[in-house]
Amino acid sequence: MTKAELVTQVAKETGMNKKNSGEAVKAIFAAIEGALAKGDKVQLVGFGTFEVRKRAAREGRNPQDPKKVIKIPAKKVPVFRPGKALKDRVAKAK
């Protein structure tokens, strides 16, 4: 599902027009991004949790020259953990 399809589905489910539902979807994504940027966790009961995890520095290999070792710096990455209700719904889907 694309963002445009999501906006259409939200408009259909809520009875809002596409412009307003598009703004609502954009606002939700912005709120999640803002919380993650501050290092906060976003927990949506029944759906899942968005959070930021630290990925440790490590050594890797250059794919073009496998003998050459490169250093990959530590960084923060966004992670999504689905909730039990979402896992159960997906498992039952055909």
C-alpha positions in Angstrom: 0.0 0.0 0.0 1.3 3.4 -1.0 0.8 6.6 0.9 -1.8 7.7 -1.6 -3.7 4.5 -1.2 -3.5 4.9 2.6 -4.9 8.4 2.3 -7.7 7.1 0.1 -8.5 4.3 2.6 -8.5 6.8 5.5 -10.9 9.1 3.5 -13.2 6.1 2.8 -13.2 4.9 6.4 -13.7 8.3 8.1 -15.9 10.0 5.5 -13.4 12.9 5.3 -12.3 14.2 1.9 -8.9 13.2 0.5 -7.3 16.6 1.3 -8.2 16.4 5.0 -7.3 12.7 5.3 -4.0 13.4 3.6 -3.2 16.1 6.1 -4.2 13.8 8.9 -1.9 11.0 7.6 0.9 13.5 7.2 0.4 14.8 10.7 0.5 11.3 12.2 3.8 10.5 10.4 5.3 13.9 11.4 4.3 13.2 15.1 6.0 9.8 15.0 9.1 11.2 13.3 9.4 14.0 15.8 9.1 11.7 18.8 11.7 9.3 17.4 14.0 12.2 16.6 13.8 13.3 20.3 14.6 9.7 21.3 11.1 9.0 22.6 9.2 5.7 22.1 5.8 5.7 20.3 3.5 3.0 21.6 0.2 2.3 19.8 -1.7 -0.3 21.8 -2.9 -3.1 19.6 -0.7 -2.1 16.7 3.0 -1.9 17.8 5.8 0.3 19.1 8.2 2.6 17.2 11.5 3.2 19.0 15.1 4.2 18.3 17.9 1.7 18.9 21.7 2.3 18.9 23.6 0.2 16.5 27.2 -0.4 17.6 30.2 0.4 15.5 31.6 -2.6 13.6 33.9 -3.7 10.9 32.6 -4.6 7.5 34.0 -5.6 4.1 34.1 -3.6 1.0 31.9 -5.5 -1.6 34.1 -4.5 -4.4 37.3 -5.6 -2.6 36.4 -8.2 0.0 39.9 -8.2 1.4 39.6 -4.5 2.4 38.1 -4.0 5.9 36.1 -0.8 6.5 34.9 0.7 9.8 31.2 1.2 10.0 30.4 3.9 12.6 27.8 3.6 15.4 24.4 5.1 14.6 20.8 5.3 15.8 18.2 3.5 13.8 14.3 3.5 13.9 12.8 0.1 14.8 9.1 -1.1 14.7 8.0 -4.0 16.9 4.5 -5.2 16.1 2.0 -5.7 18.9 0.3 -9.0 19.7 -3.0 -8.0 18.1 -1.2 -7.1 14.8 0.8 -10.3 14.8 -2.4 -12.4 15.4 -4.3 -10.5 12.6 -1.4 -11.0 10.1 -1.1 -14.7 11.0 -4.8 -15.3 10.3 -4.8 -13.4 7.0 -4.7 -15.4 3.8 
